[in-house]
Amino acid sequence: MSDDEVLAFLDEERVLTCASAGPRGWPHLMPLWYLVRDGTLWAWTYGKSQKVLNLERDPRCTLQIEAGRDVYHELRGVMLECEVQIHRDLETVAGVGMDLATRYGGAEPGADMRQTFERQAAKRVALRFDERHRASWDHRKLGSATY
């Protein structure tokens, strides 16, 4: 996919899977809601979660966003190798939470919303996924083969 196609795809889809190195050396896969800010993926999660502990130990992760799981010729997706920046400052964390609430729930940002997310931000972190390598696929471009 082209850069524009990838951005459009990321805008359409709702869940990414984040693979980090688990405590026993096995891949640890977890779903996250995400948003795109200036071409960079962001998410938030609880600061004490296993994925955050993994990323504190090793900031490398692989993200996958996929669609078209029902039929082979509609499979498409993006895999991103990233380094994660973990943000703990309340303003950044609350801002990501508010942006996620707007994207996923249609919430309108306001003072009440900010207070709510500032309270939640104390237990959460914002994750900024800095892309290092990308692979994408779109089987719809392969032709009319059906499996």
FIGU-863353 format. One line per field, with one value per residue (C-alpha): residue in one letter; z, y, x. Coordinates in steps of 0.02 Angstrom, whole numbers, plus 50000, padded with zeros to 5 digits. Last residue first. Layout:
<nodes>
aa <- [A, ...]
up <- [Z, ...]
north <- [Y, ...]
east <- [X, ...]
</nodes>
This chain:
<nodes>
aa <- [Y, T, A, S, G, L, K, R, H, D, W, S, A, R, H, R, E, D, F, R, L, A, V, R, K, A, A, Q, R, E, F, T, Q, R, M, D, A, G, P, E, A, G, G, Y, R, T, A, L, D, M, G, V, G, A, V, T, E, L, D, R, H, I, Q, V, E, C, E, L, M, V, G, R, L, E, H, Y, V, D, R, G, A, E, I, Q, L, T, C, R, P, D, R, E, L, N, L, V, K, Q, S, K, G, Y, T, W, A, W, L, T, G, D, R, V, L, Y, W, L, P, M, L, H, P, W, G, R, P, G, A, S, A, C, T, L, V, R, E, E, D, L, F, A, L, V, E, D, D, S, M]
up <- [49900, 49770, 49641, 49566, 49552, 49668, 49715, 49837, 49923, 50004, 50099, 50205, 50279, 50380, 50470, 50607, 50659, 50822, 50924, 51054, 51207, 51333, 51512, 51636, 51822, 51846, 51675, 51739, 51846, 51703, 51589, 51695, 51719, 51531, 51493, 51609, 51530, 51352, 51211, 51123, 51134, 50970, 51058, 50969, 50896, 51029, 51173, 51094, 51079, 51262, 51317, 51213, 51292, 51467, 51441, 51369, 51506, 51644, 51606, 51595, 51415, 51358, 51194, 51096, 50960, 50812, 50684, 50591, 50506, 50396, 50331, 50192, 50161, 50035, 49917, 50062, 50122, 50296, 50375, 50272, 50391, 50482, 50598, 50662, 50779, 50818, 50974, 51031, 51193, 51289, 51480, 51489, 51342, 51435, 51593, 51483, 51400, 51570, 51631, 51775, 51678, 51620, 51435, 51307, 51120, 50989, 50806, 50714, 50548, 50625, 50763, 50723, 50851, 50937, 51024, 51087, 51070, 51159, 51101, 51215, 51115, 51221, 51314, 51487, 51537, 51372, 51223, 51144, 51010, 50994, 50901, 50828, 50838, 50752, 50564, 50444, 50490, 50485, 50310, 50251, 50322, 50237, 50071, 50080, 50116, 49970, 50000]
north <- [49037, 49165, 49239, 49402, 49502, 49528, 49707, 49651, 49555, 49715, 49697, 49809, 49801, 49942, 49976, 50096, 50173, 50271, 50206, 50335, 50253, 50358, 50298, 50264, 50268, 50458, 50480, 50425, 50581, 50691, 50603, 50650, 50829, 50848, 50783, 50908, 51050, 51001, 50879, 50810, 50623, 50528, 50363, 50289, 50442, 50568, 50449, 50411, 50597, 50621, 50478, 50544, 50716, 50642, 50551, 50704, 50821, 50695, 50665, 50478, 50455, 50290, 50306, 50145, 50085, 50015, 49876, 49905, 49776, 49840, 49750, 49681, 49521, 49538, 49397, 49275, 49292, 49327, 49410, 49568, 49683, 49695, 49808, 49734, 49813, 49748, 49803, 49870, 49968, 49826, 49823, 49971, 49894, 49730, 49818, 49921, 49763, 49681, 49821, 49932, 50095, 50056, 50089, 50227, 50225, 50327, 50294, 50425, 50507, 50679, 50602, 50434, 50353, 50186, 50057, 49917, 49728, 49627, 49502, 49449, 49361, 49234, 49279, 49230, 49411, 49448, 49531, 49646, 49616, 49752, 49708, 49858, 49893, 50016, 50017, 50151, 50286, 50159, 50109, 50290, 50316, 50156, 50206, 50377, 50297, 50178, 50000]
east <- [49483, 49435, 49553, 49487, 49645, 49792, 49747, 49611, 49749, 49811, 49973, 50083, 50257, 50332, 50496, 50554, 50388, 50386, 50239, 50188, 50110, 50016, 50017, 49879, 49844, 49853, 49774, 49604, 49585, 49648, 49523, 49373, 49433, 49461, 49287, 49208, 49308, 49261, 49296, 49141, 49129, 49105, 49136, 49285, 49372, 49318, 49354, 49524, 49564, 49515, 49626, 49772, 49751, 49739, 49906, 49992, 49930, 49960, 50143, 50175, 50229, 50304, 50399, 50386, 50504, 50411, 50404, 50242, 50132, 49992, 49841, 49738, 49643, 49500, 49555, 49565, 49386, 49317, 49468, 49457, 49549, 49715, 49815, 49976, 50101, 50275, 50364, 50532, 50541, 50625, 50613, 50492, 50399, 50373, 50313, 50196, 50127, 50104, 49993, 50050, 50035, 49859, 49837, 49845, 49872, 49966, 50010, 50112, 50061, 50033, 49928, 49848, 49735, 49731, 49623, 49732, 49738, 49872, 50002, 50146, 50282, 50375, 50535, 50471, 50432, 50346, 50428, 50299, 50168, 50036, 49876, 49786, 49602, 49485, 49513, 49458, 49586, 49726, 49671, 49667, 49843, 49905, 49826, 49910, 50079, 50055, 50000]
</nodes>
